[in-house]
Amino acid sequence: MNSLMLLSMCIMMLAAMVVAGPHAKSPAVYVVRVKGSPLSTFRGSPDLQFTSTAHPVQGTNRPDFSSEAAHAYANHLSGRHDMVLEESLKSGSFQKIYSYTTVLNAFTVKLTDHEQAKLLESHPHVVSVERDQLLQKSTTHTPQFLNLPKGAWPVLNGPENAGEGMVIGMLDTGIDPAHVSFRDKKLWSKPYGHLNKWKGGCEVVEENFPAGSCNGKVIGAKYFARGIMAADMFNETYDFASPFDGDGHGTHTSSIAAGSSGVPVVVKGYNYGTASGIAPRARIAVYKVIYRDGGFLSDVLAGLDQATHDGVDVVSISLGSTNSASGVPCLNSFDVALLFAVSTGIVVVHAAGNSGPYPSTMNSYGPWIISVGASISDRTYENHVITRNNHDYIGTGSPVKGQEIESAFRMPGTRPPIWYHLIYAEDALNNDTEDLDAEFYSYCQNLAPFNATLVRNKVLMCNFVEYSGNSAAAEFENAVKVATSLNAAGLIMLNKASSLSMKLQRVSMDPVPYSLPTAFIPDSDGASELLNFYNTRTKRDSQGNIVRFKARVKMNDSRQALFKLEAPRVTSFSSRGPVYANTITSVVADLLKPDLVAPGNEIWGAWAQNGIDVTGFVGESFAMISGTSMATPHIAGVVALVKQKHPTWSTSAIHSALLTTASTVDKWNKTILAEQPSASPTTTALGPASPFDVGSGAVNVTASMDPGLVFETDFQDYVNFLCTLPGVDANTVQDSTGATCNVVAGARSSDLNVPSITIANLVGKREVKRTVKNVFDGAEKYTVAVTEPTGVAVNVHPTSFTLRASESIAVSVSLQATGTNGAFTFGSLVWTGDRGHSVRIPVSVLVGEVL
């Protein structure tokens, strides 16, 4: 080992950053959209023309995809796909992979080169040709934190009935059907019987998804892998050609949405409590579309197409969105498919993304879907690294990309707090280690150079760096193995700048219950302070050799949960708005995203027996992980509860109910905070959450079941929204949706009847209208209170109104620019009813010019 090792490592780090673009002559899969409406808008006898018009419905009037006429239309569309291929390309020069007929009129095809894609694009009946894209995956306490046991569940006659009759479609990595959260019939209040509305099936594979895997709780299961197989990325060893989850992610999200109630969470022999899904009586329909190394848009579209055909009530999607060649995110194949799914009465819940805390990092766009950000609950596995000079490094256990100053990150351990001597990794190496190599080895990824006698029964301090594309958790796991092999009493990882790490890093990790007490200090100031404490206490001779170790610390067992955090709070990784109407021109949309936040930080959930998605939980039945992937199934479960309570409500009414009742204050009645970017590269700042952080607020499940007023939209409203986006013409919208624009002159996207008002460029004055409907079972009088955004005068007419049950009223909101400050400012409108309802919508405005 010499200086060449350092050079080699740096080269690996740089190589991991290189991204190779597609070669024009290389085979690739493409998604081809064809003119004409898909089956989701089919209402009657087949229309054999490409110009069929969309006439969708919402609510409980779901289309019957099993009718002979529907089958005939689906076959007609598939035949048209074949015709387009035959008219454009030579026979035998392509491989058709999927025909989509339910939520898209489209197909995917594997082509030999990009020239073939250009030929398809030139066909007169083709709307767009998009290269297939690789997408990535974006609780014991959260039911209590969301007040389900005392709120929503009693309204539905208890957890044993919460979600009855609802089917949640999970587009994810599959499921482990043998897990107790889905399999243990003793946890069911009664057997799951036949469900008339269900049209789906179950793919049986005896090796890992045998007969009986679909047991009523898991009502259906299918897998879609043609796209990933065509890309030669399917690994038969661990991806499994069945609905079985070889990753863990899908099993985890399914248990959050609808896992059975009262499941003991036992990890490494320790009982962390009992878990429940949000809608524990709901059924789970599994659509495996993502695999251990990601998944392709073509497979995701196939899963969504099938889920819509099968009759699910809710779709939960914890994975990324796609880019649009036109630059209009809402018109990519994925978002248009979601629009058609919503048009059939399905509520679509989608992860906002994990690219926060920076602005305009959203992964979810369409106003027709519920885009979910992640928040922290009040639970923490608090831990302490205490030095002999009484400095207490307190870690909350939250896996944010950089913690508050002075915090440490403690992994749950089992040893009692005893004083142990510290030893720094560079001082624990064998005598023949060169100085240049010492830093390399200080990351504790290699056991060989360490002096086990020196390390034994001491707390080992190692440096931390992510390199060679490995995850932070994997580097941590390696260091734990090294420390354990050396019989260390504990492990502390320090995040500090070095010639290897090149820069300070923000790191995201979740707590893992190691048997060895382990802590991570992500803040560079805290790391330097602890290292300085060690150096000042360690006695060395004139040559720098250690004479005596005197620095001591103790580390506590942190497996016992505490419930004292200021929560909810938006996590740093949760993606933020605003979203772009056009990514090419960087025009910001008059649309608020995310919609709301839900618990997504350190969430316990079921884990697949073969799951390795999270290092540290391999072989366990439960895992604690974080992400908007975890927040999304929380909301999917809530939607199931609201839909069970109100089966005739439209998708937009349910969407509105969640947003207008969301909370903007935490459990101590203080304004919800959000973790924001800071000047330090290893920490985040805390500040009041704006609507671009938190959306309408944190979900309030109980209130969402009785919102008072709702803001409703239908398919044509969404079409009109698309027609008002910059750079979009009516023909493009009609080709994509099958519907024609029906907007008046001067219409703007801010006119969409959603429970928020967002204006990205207010010039002078603008008037927007909103229509509200009373869904309470009696008359109620409402009075509005206005909080004006800075630099904007807001007037609402009428200021008060009375509505009887099911009545609606149009409200006019005038916004006048009074000053500019170059940034969005925020306010709200709150209608308070005399029967106890409170309806709030956020107002976000960027003043462009005062006239």
N, C-alpha and C positions, 0 to 999 in steps of 0.2 A: 504493500500500500504506500503510495507517494502522492506528490502533487498532481499526477495525472488523474487520480481518482476525483479530485475536486473539479478538474476541467471536464472530465467525463460526466459528472453529475450536472454541471451547468449546461452542457450540451443537451442532456436529456430534458432538462427543464425548458430550454428554448424549443426543442423539437416538439414538445407537447403542445406548444402554442401555435404550431404551423397548421393551417387548414388548407387542404388541397381542393381546388375547384374541380367540377365535373369536366371530363374530356368530351369533346364534341362527338367522338366516335364510339364512346363507351355505351354499352347497353344500359337502359334506365327505364323506370316505370313512370307513367304519366297518368294523371287524372284528366279525363276529357268530358267536359260538360256539353250537353246537346240541347238545342232549342226545344221548348215544350215543357209542359208541366209534369211533375212526377206524380206517383200514385197518391201521395198525401193530399193532393188537391183534386183528386178524381171524384166526381159526383154524378154517376150515371153511366150511359153507354160509352164505349171507347171512342175517343176522338182520334182519328187516324192522321191528323195533321200535326206538324211541328208547332203550330201556333195556338195550341189549346190554351184556354184561359183559366187562371187559378180562381177557384171559388171555395176557399177553406172555411171551416167553422171552428169554434172553440167551445170550451165547456165539456159537457157530458155527451154531446152529439158527435161521437167519434166515428170516423169512417169504418166501414166493414171491409177490411182487406182480404177477407176469405171468400167473398162472393165470386161467382163465375165471371161477372163483368170486370171485377177488379183483376182477377187472374188474366183475363184476356188483354186488359190494358197493359199490365206488367209485361206480358209476353210480347205485346206490340212494341213497347219501348225497347226491350232487349233485342228484338229483331232490327229495330232502327239502328241500334248501336252497331250491330253486325254489318248493316248496310253501309254506314259511314266508314267503317274499317275497310270493307271490300272496295268501296269506291275510291279510297284514298291511297291504299297501300297494296303492294304485291302479296299475293297469297303465300303463306308460309314465312313471311318476313316479320311477323309479330306474334305475340302471345297475349290473348285477352285473359285478364285475371278476374275481374268482377264486372257485373252489370248492376248498377244501382237504380232502383225503380220506385222506392217508397219516399225517401226524403230528397233525392236528387234524380234528375234524368241525366245520368252520366255513366261512364265506364272507366275502368283502368286497364292499361295495356302496357306490356313490356315491349319496348322498341329497341332496335339495334343501334340507332344513332339519333342525333338531334334533328337531322334533316327530315326524318320521318315525322317527327313532332310538328315541324313546319308545314308538312303536307296536310296533316290532320287539321292544323289551325286554319288552313286556307279553305277547308270544306265549308260550304255555305250554311250548313246546319249546325256547325260547331260554335259554341259560345266562348269557350276558353280551353286552353291546354296548359296544365300545371304539372311541373315535375313533382313526383311523390316526395314527401318530406318526412324526415325522421323526427318524431316527437318524443319528448322526455316526460317522465312522471313529474309533474310540478309539485272506552275511557272510564277510568274508575271514578272520576269526579265531575266531569263536565255536565252530566244530567243534573246533578245537584247545583252546580254553578249557574245553570240555566233555569233553575227552579222548577224543573219538570215534576218532581214528586209532589209538590204542593200547588202546582199551577196547571199546566196543560194536561198531564196524565189524569188527574181526577176528573177533568172535564170530559175525558173519553173513557171514564169508568176504570181507571187504573192502568198501570204498565202492561198488564196481561191482555189489554184490549187496544193499546195505543198503536195505531197503524193497521188495524184490522181491515182487510180487503184491499190494502194498498200494495202495489208492486213497484219496487225501486230498482231501476235498471242501472247496474254498475258497469261502466266502460272502464276496464282497468286490466290488471294482470291475471285475472282469474280468481279462484277461491280454493281453499282447502276444505272440502266438504266434511272431513272427519273432525273438524275443530268443534269443541264443546259449544262454542257460541252459536253454532248452526245445527248441531247434531243431537244435542242432549234433549230428548223429548220430556224428561222430567222437569225441565225449565219452561215448558209450554203449558199454558193454562188449559189448552184443549188441542186436539189434533188439527192439522191444517187440511181442510177439505178441498173439494173441487171449486175452482174459481171460473165462473162462466165466461168472463171477459178475456181470459187468458188464451192466447192462440200460439204460444211458443212451445218449444221442445227442449229436450235434454240430450246432449251428445255423450254417449257412454263409451268409455275406454277402460277396459277391465284392469289394466295395470295400475292406473292412478285415479280414475274417475269412474268407479264401477257402478253397476245398477244399484239404485237406492241413494245415490249421491244427491239427486233431486228428490227431496223428501217432503215437499210442501213448503217448508221454510225457505229452502232454495228451490224456487218453483221452476226454474229453467236455467240452462247453461250451454253456451256455445263458444267456440273459439274461431278466430279469424286470423289466418297467418299466411295467406297467399302473397301479400305484399312483402312481408319481411323475408319470406322464402325466395321470392323473385329477386330480392336484393342480396341473396346469399348471406344473410345475417342470422338465420334461424339456427340455433344450436340444439340438436336433438337431445343432448345430454342433460340440459337443465331448462330448456324452454318448454318442453312437453307438448306434443301434438294432441292436446285435450284442453278442457276448461280448467284443469288443475293449475294452481298457482305455484310456480317455481321461483317466485321472487319474494313474496310476502306482502307487497304493497296493496294488492287487491283484497286480500283477506283482511288486512288492517282496516281499509276504508269501508268494506262491507259491514264489519262489526260495529263501526262507529255509527253508520246509518241505521242498521236494523239488527244488530246482534241481540241475542236473547238477554233477558234481564236476570241479574243475580249470579253472574259467572265469576267464580273466584279467579283473581289475577295472581298467579304464583310464578315467580321468576327466580331461578337459582335457589329454590327452597324457601323464599320469603314471600309471604302473602301481603300484597299491596292493597288489598280491598276487593270489592266486587265491581264488575263492569256491566254496563247495559248500553245497547244502542239507543239512539234518540227515539226511534219508532220500533220498539222491541217486538211488536206483533206483526209488523209489515213483512212482506215476502221479498226475497232477493232474486233478481234475474241477472245472471252473470253473462257478460259479453267480454271475453278475453281478447283484447286488441293491442295490449302493450306487453312487451317481454323484457327480460332482464337488462338488455342493452338498449331498450327503447322500443318504439313501434312506429309504423308508417301510416300516413294519412289514409292510404287506400284501405287498410284494415280497420281503421277507426270509422271511416265512412260506412264500411260494410256492417260493422257492429251497430252503428246508429240506425242504419236502414232496417236491420233485423229487429232491433228493440222497438222501433216505431210500429213495425208490422205486428209484433207480438202483443202489443197492448199494455206496455208499462205506463204507470202514472207519472213517474218522475225519472229523470235520467241524471246520474251523478258522474261528472267527467273531471277527473283529477289529472289532467295532462295538458300539454301546451296547445296553443292555437297555431295557425300557419300564416305565412306571409302571402300577400296578394301582388301579382305582377302589375295590376292596375294602380297599386298604391292605396286602394280603398279597403281597409281591413274588413269592413262589414260585407264586402262582396266577394271574399274568397270562398272557395268551395265548402270549407268547414262551417263558416258562419251562415252561409245560405242554407246548407243542410239543416243546421240547427233551427233556422227560421221555419223551414217546412215541418220539422218535427213539432215545434211549438204550435203550428197551425192546426195540428191534429188534436190538440188538447193536452200535450205533454208539457210539464214544467221542466226546463233544462237548467241545471245548476252546474256552474263551471268555475274552476279554480282561477283566481286572478293572476297567479304566477308568483315566483319566489325571487324576483329580481330587485326588490326594494333595498334600501329605503329611498332610492332616487326617483325623481318625477318621471312621468311618461314611460313607465316600465310595464304597463299592463299587458297581460297575455290573453285578455278576454274583452270582447268589443261590443257585440250586438246588443241593442236595447231590449231585445226579446228574451235574453237569457239573464239569469241571476249570477252575477260575477262576485265571487266571495274572496275577501281578504282574510288574513289570519290575525288573531289576537291572543294575548296571554291571559290565562285564567288566574285566579288568586292562589292556586296551589304552587308550592315550591318545595323542592328537596334541599333545604338550606344546609350549607356546609361551611366549615370554618378551617382555615389553616392559621394556627396561632403560633406566633414566635415567642421566644423567651423574653423579648422586650415588650411583650403584651400588645404587639400589633396583630389585629384580627382581620385576616382577609376573608370577607364574607362573600360567598357565592350563592346566587339565587337558583342556579341550575337551569337558567333559561338559555337555549342554544341560539342566541342572537349573534349576528356578525360583529362581535365586539361588544363588551359589556360596559356598564358604568365604571368610571374610575374607582379604584380601590377594590373592585370585585374579583373574586376568583371563581373558577368553575370546578365544582367538586363532583366527581363521579361517586355514586353510592358505594360505600365499602362496608366491611363487617367488623373490622377490629376496633376495640375500644380506644378512646383518646389517651394515648400514652406519649410521654416526651421521647422523641427519637432524635439522634444526631442527623444533620443534613450532610450530604456529600454531592458536590457538583460533578456532572458527568466527565468533564475534562480532567478532574482530579482523581477519577476512578479508573483510569486506563492503565494498562501495563506500562512498565518503564520504557519499553522499546518503541513506544508510539511517537511518531514525529509530530512536532508542534502543528504543522499545517494539517495533518490528518486528524488531530485532536478535535478540531471544530466539526469536521465531518462526522466523527463518531459521537459527538455530543448530542446528536439527535436520537441516539439510543435505538437505532434500527438494526444493529448488528451486535450479537452477543460476544463474538470472539475477542475483541480487544480489551474487554473489561476485566478488572481484578476482582474476582468474586469475594475474596477475603475482605477487601476494603469496603465493599458495598453491603455485605451481610448485615442485616438488622439496622440499616440506616435508611433514611428517606432520600431517594435518588432524585436529583434535579436535572432535567434534560431540556435542551432547546427544542423548539418546534419549528417545522417548515413543511409546507406542502410541495412535493416535487414529483416529477415524472408522471404527472397526471393523476396520482393517487389521491384519494379523499382524505380529509383531515381525520376522519374516524379510523381509516386504515392505518395511518401513521401512528395514531394514538394506540391502536391495538397492538402494533408491533412493539412500541415502547413498553407497554404493559407486560408483554411476553418476556422481553429482555429483563425488566425489573424483577418479575416473578422468578425467572430462572436464576437470578443473582441473589435470591432470598432477601430482597430489599424489604424494608418495613412499609414503604409507601413510595409513591411516584408523584412528582410535580413537574408539569410541562410549562415552559416559559416561552411566551411569544415575544421575541425580540429581534431587531434588525441584525443582519450578519452578511458576510460575503456570500453565503449560500442562499439565504432567503431573499437577498437583493432588496427587499422592501418589507416594511411592516405590513401585516395582513389582518383583515377581519376574518374570523373563522366561525363556521357554523357547525355545531355538534350537539347531539342530545346526550343526556345522562345515560350511562351504561352501568349496570350493577356488577362491577368487578369485585372479586374477593379481596383484591389488594386496594387499600385506600389510595385514591388517585385524584389529583386536582389539576386543573388547567387555568393558567393566568393569562388571559388574552390581552390585557392592557399592558403595553410596553413599560409604562411608568411603574406599575405594580411589580412587573417582572424584574426590572432593574433594582427596585427597592429591596426586594427579597434577596436578590443575588448580592447586593451590597451588604445586607445584614449577614449573609453567609461569609463573605470575604473579610469583614471586620472582626468576626468572631473566630475565624479559622487561623491558627498559629502556624507560621511558616518560618523556615530558617533563612539565612542570607542568600541562599541559592534558589529560594522560592519553593522548596520542598515542604510538604505539610508535616508539621511536628505533632499537631493535636487538633482534632475536630471538636469545636465547642459550640457551634451553632445548633440549636435544637428547636424542633417544632412538634406540635401535636395536631392530629387530623381526626375529625369525628366521624361516626357512623351517621350517614345522612339519609337512610332509607325511610324514616318516618316523615310523612308529608306534613307540611305546615300550610295554613290557609290565611295568609296575611298580606299578600301582595296587593298593591294598588291596581285593581283590574276591573274591567278589561283594559288592555293597553295594546296598541297596534305593534306587532313585532317588526323588527327591522327588515326581515326578509320579505315581508308582504309587499307585493308590487303596488305601485301608486299611479294615480291619474295625474294629469288629464290624458285622455286618449286622442289620437290623431284621426281626423276625418280623412286625411290623405297623407300617407307617410312620405311620399315623394316630394310634395310641396311643403311638408311640415305644418299643414293647417290643422289647428286644434279643433276638435269637434264640440258642438253644443250638446254635450252628453256627459253625464256624470258616471264615472266608474272609479273604483269598484262600487257595487251596490250597497254592500254592508260587510261587516266582519263577524266571524265566529271563532270559537276556540280552535287553534291550530298549532299550539306550542306545547311540546312535551305531552303528547296524547298517548295514553295506553290503549292498545287495541290488539285484537287477535293476530296471531302470527302463523304463517304456513310452516309446516314441518320441515320443508326444504328451503325456506326463505333465507336469503343472504343479503337482502337489500340493505340491511343495517348491520354493520359490524358490531359484535357484542351480544347479539340475541340469536345467533345460529343455534338451532336445536331447541329453542325455547318456544313456548306456546303463546307468549305475549311479547310485545315490544313497545317501547316508548319512542315515538318519532315525531317530527315537526314538519310543517309545511302547509301551504294553502290546500294541498292534497288532503290534509286532515280536516281543515275547516269546511271544505266543500260537502262531504257526507253529513256533517252536522246539519247543514241547511237542507240537504236532501231529505233527511229524517224529519225536520221541522215541516217542510212542505207536505210530506205524507200525512202528518198530524192535522195540518190545516185543511188539506183536501179531504181527509176522512170526516172532519167536522162539517165541511161545506162542499159536498160532492158536486154541486151544480155550478160552483164558481168557475169563471174563466181562468186561464193561465195568468193573464195580466192582473186579475183581481187578487189572486194569491200572491203574485209578485209584489203588488202594491201594498198588501196587508203587512208583509214582512218589513217593507221599507218605511212606511209612515209611522209604524209603532216602534221602530228601532230606537235604542237609547243612546243619548249623547253624553251621558254621565256614567261614572264608574260606581262601584258598590258603596263608596263613601260620598256619593252625590257630588263628586268633583268632575270637571270636564275631562273626558277621556283623553289620555295622552298617546302620543305616537313616538316611536323611536325614529330619529331623524339622522341624516348625515351630520358629521361633526368635523372639526378641524383635525382631530386626531385620526390617523389611519387605522387604529385598533379599537376605537370606541364609537358609540353612537350617542347622540344627544337626545334629550327628552323635551317635547314641546306639545302644546295643545294640538290635537288631531284636527286636520282640516277635512272637508268632504272628499278631497282627493286621497286622503289617507284611509278614512274610515267609511266613506260612502255616506249613507243615511245614518249610520251608527252601528251599535252592537245589537245583534238579534235579541228580541224580547219575545220569547215563545208564547207566553201566556197572553200578552197583549195582541199578538198577531192573529189570534183566533177570534178576536172581537175588535176589529179596527175602526168601526164606525163608518168611515168613508173609504171608498177606493177610487183609484184612477184607472180606467180601463182603456185598452187599445186592442185593435184587431189587426188582422193580416194586412188589410189595405192601408191602415195607419202606418205600419212598418214599411210598406212599399213606398208610401209618400215620403217617409223619412229618408229613404235611400235616394229618392228623386231630388231631394234638396241638398244632398252632399256636394261639395265643390268638385268639379271635374267629372261629374256623373251625368250622363244624358239619359233621356227616357228610353231609348232603344236598348241601352245596356241593362237598365233595370228590368225591362220586359223580357229580354233574353234570359236573364238570370232567374227571374221569379215567375214568369208566365203571366204577370199582371201588368196593367197599364197605370201610368202615373195619373193621379187625380188631385192635383194641387192647384190652388189659385195663384195668380201672379203675386210675387213677393213673398211666397211661403218660405219658411226657414225650418231647419231641423229642430230648432228650439220649440217649435209648435207641437212636437210629438207629446201626446197626453200621458207623460210619465210623472211620478211623484218627486220631481226635482225640477229646478230651472237652472240651466247652465248656458251662459252666453260668453263665448270666447273672444268676441270683438264687438263691444257695445259702442256704437257711434251715435252720439246724441241720445235718441229715445227709441225704445222698442216696447211693443206691447205683445204679450203672450197670453194665450188662453188655456185654461185647464177646466176639465169637466169632472165633477166628483159625483159619486153615486152613494146613497145611503144604503148600507147593507145591514144596518141594525133593524130589529124587528118592530121598531116603533118610531114615532116622530122625534126629532131632536133639533134644537136650535144651536147653531155654531157661530162663534165670533172669532175673527182673525186677529192675531197679534203679529206685527212685522218687526223683524230685526234686520236693519238695512246693511248691506255690504258697504264698506268704506268707499266713498266717492260715488255712491248710487242712491238716488231717491226712489223709493218704491211705494206705489199706491195700488191698493187692491179694491176691486169693486165686484160685488157688494161686500161690505165689511162684515155683514152678518146675514144669515139666512136660516130658514127652517125647512127641513125636508122630511116628508113622510117616508115610510119604508119603501125601498126600491126607486124612489124618486132621484132625479139628477138635476144638477144646475151647472151652468157655465160661469166660470170666474175669470175676470180680466185682471191681469197684473201688468202695470205700467212701470218700466224701469228707465229712469232718466239719469244720464251721466252728469255728475257734478264735479268730478275731479279725477285725475289720472295719477297712478303711482307705478305703472309698469308691471303690475303683477295682479293675479286673481285676488279678489277680496270676497268675503263670505258672510252670508246672513241666513235667514230662515223665515218661513211662514208657518205659523202654528194656529190651527183651527181648534178651539176648545168647545166641546159640546156640553149642553146642560144635563146630559144623561151620563156624563163621566168619561166620554171619549176625548182623546187628544190626537190630532192628526198633524204631523210635522213633515215639511219638505225643505231640503236645503236649497239655498240660492248661491250660485257661484258666478261671479262676473269679472271679466277683464275689460276695463274701459280702454277703448282704442282712441276715442276722440270726444271732446266735449263741444257740443254745438250750441 
